[in-house]
Amino acid sequence: MIEPDFLHTTRTGYDAWAVPYAELFANRLDDYPLDRAMLAAFAEFVRADGGGPVADLGCGPGHVTALLHSLGLTASGVDLSAEMIAIARKAHPELRFDQGSMTALPLDDGELGGILARYSIIHTPPERLPEIFAEFHRVLAPGGHLLLAFQALDDPTQLAEAFDHKVALAYRWSPGRVADLLRERGLVEVARLVREPDEDDERGFQQAHLLARKGEPAAFRRPLPTRRKNSA
């Protein structure tokens, strides 16, 4: 099978940038408490729904995979880049890391309790995004959760807008339009966080996090607690 150009370009770019990327992002989450809060909430949702295995897709050097592991999840990583996978395996030998693509994950149907795709859909051409989300739906178990993070586009009339990226052409996405695409593939939005740009971000991009669930949102399937009437 011929590999799509965007996958080849992305793999080649991250292979070349693997070492400086790993150094740059090793402790980056320390500066983003809201990002850590969304990761913690994702972990809690997965544990509450049975604690099935979680895949960190586009795991890079594995630092976020290790964080998920520290939050009590059975976490593994998948990345296009062989160089990134090599760094992740060396840094976190206790965890599993595999080379692979989000377009055809090396996973069985319904195998996962959760998926993290943190800034890993940004190099996907807009017309291929539904295919990616269909693959996420395939490998998630019923009730499984997905957490996406990406640069946000604040124009709801557009799905995506291309921007320059050091590694490969990238896209920022409309959170609302992404949520619509997820719902069309059976992944229902549970929560959304959009934080304002960093002070040193010259591009001024908002950052979005979307938490979704395969099937109905958890709030609709769990019975509300019964209130007791006050005794006379």
VEXTI-153143 format. One line per 5 residues: number of its first residue (from 0); their letters; for each residue y negated, z negated, x of C-alpha. Coordinates in nm, 3 decimals, padded with zeros to 5 digits. Each point is the difference from the previous one (the first is absolute). Example, Ala and Ser with C-alpha at 12.3 -4.5 7.8 and 13.67 -1.06 7.14 Angstrom:
BEGIN
0 = as = 00.450/-00.780/01.230; -00.344/00.066/00.137
% end
This chain:
BEGIN
0 = miepd = 00.000/00.000/00.000; -00.346/00.093/00.132; -00.223/-00.304/00.048; -00.336/00.017/-00.182; -00.296/00.050/00.233
5 = flhtt = -00.167/-00.327/-00.103; 00.304/-00.203/00.105; 00.022/00.174/00.338; -00.372/-00.048/00.064; 00.007/-00.365/-00.104
10 = rtgyd = 00.308/-00.078/00.210; -00.141/00.172/00.308; -00.334/-00.177/-00.038; 00.145/-00.347/-00.035; 00.245/00.057/00.285
15 = awavp = -00.300/00.071/00.222; -00.204/-00.297/-00.131; 00.285/-00.252/-00.027; -00.091/-00.227/00.294; -00.379/-00.029/-00.062
20 = yaelf = 00.064/-00.028/-00.375; 00.239/-00.292/00.051; -00.252/-00.178/00.223; -00.290/00.062/-00.240; 00.177/-00.124/-00.315
25 = anrld = 00.215/-00.280/00.143; -00.221/-00.279/-00.143; -00.217/00.203/-00.236; 00.115/-00.182/-00.313; -00.147/-00.324/00.136
30 = dypld = -00.341/00.134/-00.102; 00.096/00.097/-00.356; 00.088/-00.298/-00.223; 00.000/00.212/-00.318; 00.254/00.240/00.150
35 = ramla = 00.219/-00.295/00.098; -00.035/-00.140/-00.351; 00.126/00.325/-00.155; 00.295/00.003/00.240; 00.079/-00.361/-00.091
40 = afaef = -00.021/00.080/-00.373; 00.228/00.300/00.050; 00.253/-00.220/00.178; -00.013/-00.257/-00.280; 00.059/00.265/-00.267
45 = vradg = 00.298/00.141/00.190; 00.152/-00.346/00.050; -00.053/-00.086/-00.368; 00.188/00.315/-00.106; 00.307/-00.069/00.210
50 = ggpva = -00.122/00.039/00.357; 00.168/00.334/00.071; -00.054/00.182/00.330; -00.347/00.136/00.076; -00.090/00.314/00.196
55 = dlgcg = -00.328/00.025/00.189; -00.057/00.377/-00.015; -00.222/00.132/00.276; 00.063/-00.327/00.181; -00.155/00.110/00.330
60 = pghvt = 00.054/-00.263/00.271; 00.159/-00.240/-00.250; -00.256/-00.280/-00.008; -00.029/00.005/-00.381; 00.378/00.026/-00.037
65 = allhs = 00.021/-00.320/00.203; -00.259/-00.163/-00.228; 00.207/00.089/-00.307; 00.301/-00.157/00.171; -00.201/-00.317/00.064
70 = lglta = -00.083/-00.007/-00.374; 00.368/-00.034/-00.084; 00.092/00.364/-00.061; 00.291/00.199/00.137; -00.228/00.260/00.155
75 = sgvdl = 00.067/00.315/00.199; -00.223/00.284/00.116; 00.002/00.378/-00.021; -00.237/00.233/00.185; -00.030/00.371/00.081
80 = saemi = -00.085/-00.070/00.363; 00.283/-00.062/00.246; -00.251/-00.158/00.240; -00.118/-00.244/-00.266; 00.358/-00.092/-00.084
85 = aiark = 00.075/-00.065/00.368; -00.299/-00.235/00.026; 00.099/-00.180/-00.323; 00.358/-00.051/00.116; -00.114/-00.141/00.333
90 = ahpel = -00.258/-00.233/-00.157; 00.225/-00.120/-00.285; 00.366/00.033/00.106; 00.111/-00.226/-00.284; -00.109/00.258/-00.260
95 = rfdqg = 00.129/00.347/-00.089; -00.215/00.309/00.056; 00.102/00.360/-00.077; -00.167/00.335/00.048; -00.043/00.182/-00.329
100 = smtal = -00.231/00.168/-00.250; -00.134/-00.122/-00.334; 00.090/00.341/-00.143; 00.373/-00.070/00.044; 00.068/-00.364/00.069
105 = plddg = 00.333/-00.096/00.163; 00.068/-00.241/-00.286; 00.226/-00.014/-00.306; -00.128/00.015/-00.357; -00.127/-00.339/-00.114
110 = elggi = 00.062/-00.159/00.339; -00.336/-00.174/00.045; -00.168/-00.298/-00.159; -00.333/00.105/00.147; -00.192/00.269/00.187
115 = larys = -00.308/-00.045/00.213; -00.190/00.320/00.079; -00.303/-00.128/00.187; -00.229/00.290/00.095; 00.307/00.224/00.024
120 = iihtp = -00.080/00.239/-00.287; -00.334/00.099/00.151; 00.138/00.304/00.187; 00.182/00.135/-00.307; -00.150/00.316/-00.153
125 = perlp = -00.108/-00.079/-00.359; 00.246/00.248/-00.152; 00.289/-00.183/00.172; -00.094/-00.349/-00.119; 00.200/00.016/-00.328
130 = eifae = 00.307/00.089/00.206; -00.052/-00.309/00.216; -00.041/-00.225/-00.304; 00.315/00.144/-00.157; 00.188/-00.091/00.317
135 = fhrvl = -00.141/-00.354/-00.015; 00.121/-00.029/-00.360; 00.345/00.125/00.100; 00.063/-00.262/00.269; -00.152/-00.295/-00.189
140 = apggh = 00.227/-00.216/-00.213; -00.109/-00.060/-00.362; -00.279/-00.257/00.018; -00.066/00.079/00.366; -00.357/-00.012/00.130
145 = lllaf = -00.216/00.241/00.199; -00.314/-00.090/00.194; -00.224/00.285/00.112; -00.307/-00.022/00.224; -00.236/00.288/00.075
150 = qaldd = -00.362/00.097/00.054; -00.159/00.022/-00.344; -00.199/00.281/-00.161; -00.252/-00.130/-00.252; -00.024/00.327/-00.197
155 = ptqla = 00.248/-00.025/-00.292; -00.028/00.372/-00.068; 00.183/00.081/00.324; 00.348/-00.100/00.112; -00.067/00.032/00.372
160 = eafdh = -00.255/00.090/00.263; 00.089/00.101/00.355; -00.152/-00.179/00.298; 00.024/00.019/00.377; 00.260/-00.228/00.154
165 = kvala = 00.079/-00.046/00.369; 00.369/00.075/-00.053; 00.021/00.269/-00.271; -00.182/00.125/-00.307; -00.022/-00.284/-00.252
170 = yrwsp = -00.104/-00.058/-00.360; -00.165/-00.280/-00.185; 00.111/-00.048/-00.357; -00.141/-00.097/-00.339; 00.177/-00.328/-00.094
175 = grvad = -00.006/00.090/-00.368; 00.146/00.346/00.052; 00.267/-00.140/00.233; 00.089/-00.258/-00.267; 00.035/00.286/-00.252
180 = llrer = 00.240/00.187/00.230; 00.203/-00.315/00.053; 00.029/-00.058/-00.374; 00.117/00.360/-00.053; 00.285/-00.078/00.242
185 = glvev = 00.098/-00.326/-00.173; -00.195/-00.235/00.229; -00.237/-00.215/-00.206; -00.309/-00.157/00.153; 00.006/-00.381/00.017
190 = arlvr = -00.313/-00.072/00.204; -00.277/00.174/00.193; -00.229/-00.114/00.279; -00.287/00.208/00.135; -00.198/-00.160/00.281
195 = epded = -00.331/00.117/00.134; -00.032/00.184/00.334; 00.000/-00.191/00.325; -00.345/-00.052/00.152; 00.098/00.207/00.304
200 = dergf = 00.155/00.284/-00.205; -00.239/00.291/00.050; 00.179/00.203/-00.269; -00.060/-00.269/-00.262; 00.342/00.030/-00.161
205 = qqahl = 00.124/-00.255/-00.251; 00.359/-00.119/00.051; 00.240/-00.008/-00.295; 00.324/-00.186/-00.066; 00.216/00.083/-00.302
210 = larkg = 00.296/-00.212/-00.105; 00.243/00.170/-00.239; 00.339/-00.073/-00.152; 00.288/00.228/-00.096; 00.008/-00.036/-00.376
215 = epaaf = -00.215/-00.227/-00.211; -00.241/-00.241/00.171; 00.159/-00.340/00.054; -00.256/-00.162/-00.231; 00.138/00.195/-00.296
220 = rrplp = 00.367/-00.075/00.055; -00.017/-00.375/00.059; -00.030/-00.222/-00.308; -00.308/-00.219/-00.019; 00.062/-00.373/00.018
225 = trrkn = 00.033/-00.171/-00.339; -00.281/-00.239/-00.083; 00.098/-00.337/-00.142; -00.187/-00.126/-00.300; -00.172/-00.332/00.045
230 = sa = 00.192/-00.281/-00.167; -00.172/-00.166/-00.291
% end
